[in-house]
Amino acid sequence: MRVHSVAFLISAALSTASTVPCAQPGSLDCLPAHSEQFLLPRDGDHAHGGHGHHARPIAELNETEVTLYHDPTPLSYYWIDIMESPVDETRYPGLMGLHILSMSLAFFGALPIGIALRSVKHAWHGVTVILFYALIALGLSASALYRKLTPDMYQGNKHGSQGYFFIACALALSAFDLFSLVLRLVTYIRAIRRGEDRFAFKTLWNFVVLDRDEPVSGASAEYTHLSEPDDLEEAELKARDLDDDPEPLHVRRAHAAEPIQTDIDLHDDDTVQWAHGVRHHARHQSAYTQSAASERTLFGPHSPRRSDDSLHESAHVYPWHGKDKRGLLRFVGRAAFATAERSLVFAGLIQVISGIVVYTGGCRGNYINGCLAHLIKAGIFWCYGLVTFARFLGSFSELGWAWNRAPRHHGVYPTAEFVESLVIFLYGASNTWMERFGAHPGDPYTTKQVQHISIAVMFWFAGLLGMGIESKRVRRWLAAGSTAALPAGHRSQEAVAEPPSYVASFNPFPALCIGITGAAMSAHFQTYVFQVEIHALWGYLLCGFAAMRCLTYFFLWLAPPRSILPARPPTEALAAFLLACGGLEFMFSTEELTIAAMRQGRDDVMMFLNVGVALTCLAFCWTLGVVGFKGWLKSRPLRAVKFHSSA
């Protein structure tokens, strides 16, 4: 008995000596060993297995645990074509390569080139349309032949039906375009039969085929071509060589706007002299004033008149003002058509992603929900980065979205920040309910679901907040406290002058949403160390985008844009790159892809980062080529415009 007691005391002393002292007696680390059974395991992700709250990411892949929650990975097209092609059977990866090449050239080559040619109503636009459908026919033929000669390795995939839907949308747009051409032809033939016009091949080509503003009949026909196009374009751009003007800039800005003459005799010879004198008239107008000819060119002869480009809402002339119902319908139809046509490029990206998934055999079984979440959200970030880079290059400068002042209707178009906030709001409002996909009725909310739903709610209300800040009406309400405090006799124009920062938008909430999402996802719990590192990588990239966007606002706050030319802040180029690359790494962080990389010994963060950077640089080169080609097309019919330094 005494020997057993001594042995028990010695073992207790040794165990006490070998135990690390508790730094915080009230913490869970100080619980005795027999109390660990009362700790609840981490919920919300089956990949965590039985690991509890004290679990740390695993360095080595545990195949046993993977097979507990996922079915064995079946063979894929890529595996039988590239990795282990059967010796006794012939495979045809070349046909799949032809399909990929043809479809890529159609959606990322012919389609954007055709959109650029359409923007200037170029004669070769029809050629690109024919080339687009020829490439699609070639790609579909190669795909059909490949599927005929290859066993079905991915049953129930939606890549083909989804692709046919997008092709049907493209055909619908082409049919609508052809219908518009027929309507223009009928209008032209009727004008000839009524004797209001004579047949001319040039008019037929420009008005019917190219849809250029070639008048057919009416008084406006007499007024056409009185002004030289180059002069009107120069007046519209408001860009002139100051060295030829003896008056300094501050003197020209002090000139009062001249009233617009409205009682013009269309048959008088003075009208022709007036039209050719537009350039001389515009040079002596205010730097922020439109000439009469420019106003006539932009809005038509019956447009509302104004003598200055005041930033106040009461002085705005909207693009649809001065149009009847038919003209308004035409304006809305063209905007909707242009949006739908450009959406086909993003549809091509969707097909690329789904095609890679089907060919490699991914996103099946229990992987489907996480795979879709990663690819959809990451695809949005990727596209957002490309659009941000296009804005940096000068796209949407006519709307004032290229960090510039809009050449026309400044302050009328919705800001780019409003559109960003709207997209963020719609994403959050829809994604809040999608996080419960796959859950059974009555299931409790898991930790993972609460994490993702809270991010979606942040997007929801932060987007709503961003839209409210961009509203001019809300801004006037917010400024009512200062304006109402002014005595009635002191409410002059100078007393309520807008500060220089009002000419641009400084809305940090879109960047805030993305930055916080990146910070949260960089701390996302994962089963394996490699998965943690990949999530941290794209999380840091999204945080970098938010930092660069805030720096853009900081520098533009100090010097708001005053020119109609794109400002191209270098911080936006970095922001676009970080966002696009972060979206790509987001795609790479799917559970299935990271597990496959660990199985193949490719779990190297540097390799994943370098691949993402390389693909982002390739996509940015493509963006530069498309935007540059469109700019070159628009600059061809214009006289070389001289710009002066504002420094």
Disulfide bonds with the S-S distance in Angstrom:
Cys22-Cys30 1.50
Cys363-Cys371 1.58
